[in-house]
Amino acid sequence: MARIAGVDLPRNKRIEIGLTYIYGIGQSTSQKILAQLDIDGNTKTDDLTESQINSIRKVIDGELKVEGELRTDLSMSIKRLMDLGCYRGLRHRKGLPVRGQRTHTNSRTRKGPRRATVKKKVLTKK
């Protein structure tokens, strides 16, 4: 089993798809890496030689920001926006959609489940 950037790549999958299991690498980045190293994308992850795995590892470590480093950068960017107090930062702080979506009827993913409304009982005089 190939282990790259702290992630065990899945067995018996094409390497083009297997690389996408690494946070920060999508399908297009995966294709670019394999084209750069002249590795066939249809090769199964189990069939990779140790030298191919090492070359993939070198390219990813040298050129890309992946996994923990990328997660840290994203969280620091969001934290910076919140500290600045800009509009996007306030939306992050309140847990509302950041990119201009409507919130009157949608955005349940961001806001969470609906809160039950409490109905007051009407007291009647006798």
C-alpha positions in Angstrom: 0.0 0.0 0.0 1.4 3.4 -1.0 1.6 6.0 1.6 2.0 9.6 0.4 1.8 12.8 2.4 0.6 10.9 5.5 -2.3 9.3 3.6 -2.6 5.6 2.7 -3.7 5.4 -0.9 -6.5 3.0 -1.6 -5.6 -0.4 -3.0 -6.7 -1.5 -6.4 -7.7 1.9 -7.7 -6.2 3.8 -10.6 -3.4 6.1 -9.4 -5.1 9.1 -11.0 -8.1 8.6 -8.7 -6.0 7.4 -5.7 -4.1 10.6 -5.5 -7.3 12.5 -5.0 -7.6 10.9 -1.6 -5.0 13.4 -0.5 -6.5 16.6 0.8 -5.6 19.4 -1.6 -5.2 17.2 -4.7 -8.1 17.0 -7.1 -8.3 15.2 -10.4 -6.7 17.9 -12.6 -3.8 18.2 -10.2 -3.4 14.5 -10.1 -3.3 14.3 -13.9 -0.7 17.1 -14.0 1.6 15.3 -11.5 1.4 12.0 -13.4 2.0 13.8 -16.8 5.0 15.5 -15.3 6.4 12.2 -14.1 5.4 10.3 -17.2 3.3 7.8 -15.3 0.2 6.2 -16.8 -2.9 7.3 -15.0 -4.5 3.9 -15.5 -1.8 2.1 -13.4 -3.3 0.6 -10.2 -1.9 1.9 -7.0 -0.7 -1.6 -6.1 1.3 -1.9 -9.3 3.4 1.2 -8.7 7.1 0.6 -8.2 8.9 2.1 -5.2 10.8 4.6 -7.4 7.5 5.8 -8.9 6.0 6.3 -5.4 9.1 8.2 -4.3 9.0 10.5 -7.3 5.3 11.2 -6.7 6.1 11.9 -3.1 9.0 14.3 -4.0 6.7 16.3 -6.4 3.9 16.6 -3.9 6.3 17.6 -1.1 8.2 20.1 -3.2 5.5 21.9 -5.2 2.1 21.5 -3.5 0.6 22.5 -0.2 -1.5 19.5 1.0 -3.0 18.0 4.1 -2.2 19.7 7.4 -0.3 22.6 6.0 -3.2 23.5 3.6 -5.8 23.1 6.4 -3.7 25.3 8.7 -3.5 28.0 5.9 -7.2 27.9 5.3 -8.1 28.2 9.0 -5.6 31.0 9.4 -7.2 32.9 6.5 -10.6 32.6 8.0 -9.3 33.6 11.4 -7.7 36.7 9.8 -11.0 37.7 8.3 -12.8 37.3 11.6 -10.1 39.3 13.5 -10.4 42.1 10.9 -14.1 42.3 11.4 -14.9 42.6 7.7 -18.2 41.4 6.3 -17.0 38.0 5.4 -15.4 37.6 8.8 -18.6 38.5 10.5 -20.5 36.0 8.4 -18.0 33.3 9.4 -18.3 34.3 13.1 -22.1 34.0 13.0 -22.1 30.8 11.1 -24.0 32.2 8.1 -23.3 31.8 4.4 -20.3 33.9 3.3 -20.8 34.2 -0.4 -24.0 36.2 -0.8 -26.6 33.4 -0.7 -30.1 34.1 0.6 -30.9 33.0 4.1 -34.6 33.6 4.4 -35.5 30.1 3.1 -32.3 28.3 2.5 -28.8 27.8 4.0 -29.9 25.0 6.4 -26.5 23.4 6.0 -24.8 26.5 7.4 -27.4 27.4 10.0 -28.2 23.9 11.2 -31.6 22.4 11.9 -34.6 24.7 12.4 -35.3 25.7 16.0 -38.8 24.8 17.1 -41.0 27.8 17.7 -42.6 28.0 21.0 -46.3 28.8 20.7 -47.9 30.6 23.7 -51.1 29.3 25.1 -54.0 31.7 25.1 -55.6 31.9 28.5 -59.4 32.2 28.4 -61.4 33.8 31.2 -64.3 31.9 32.8 
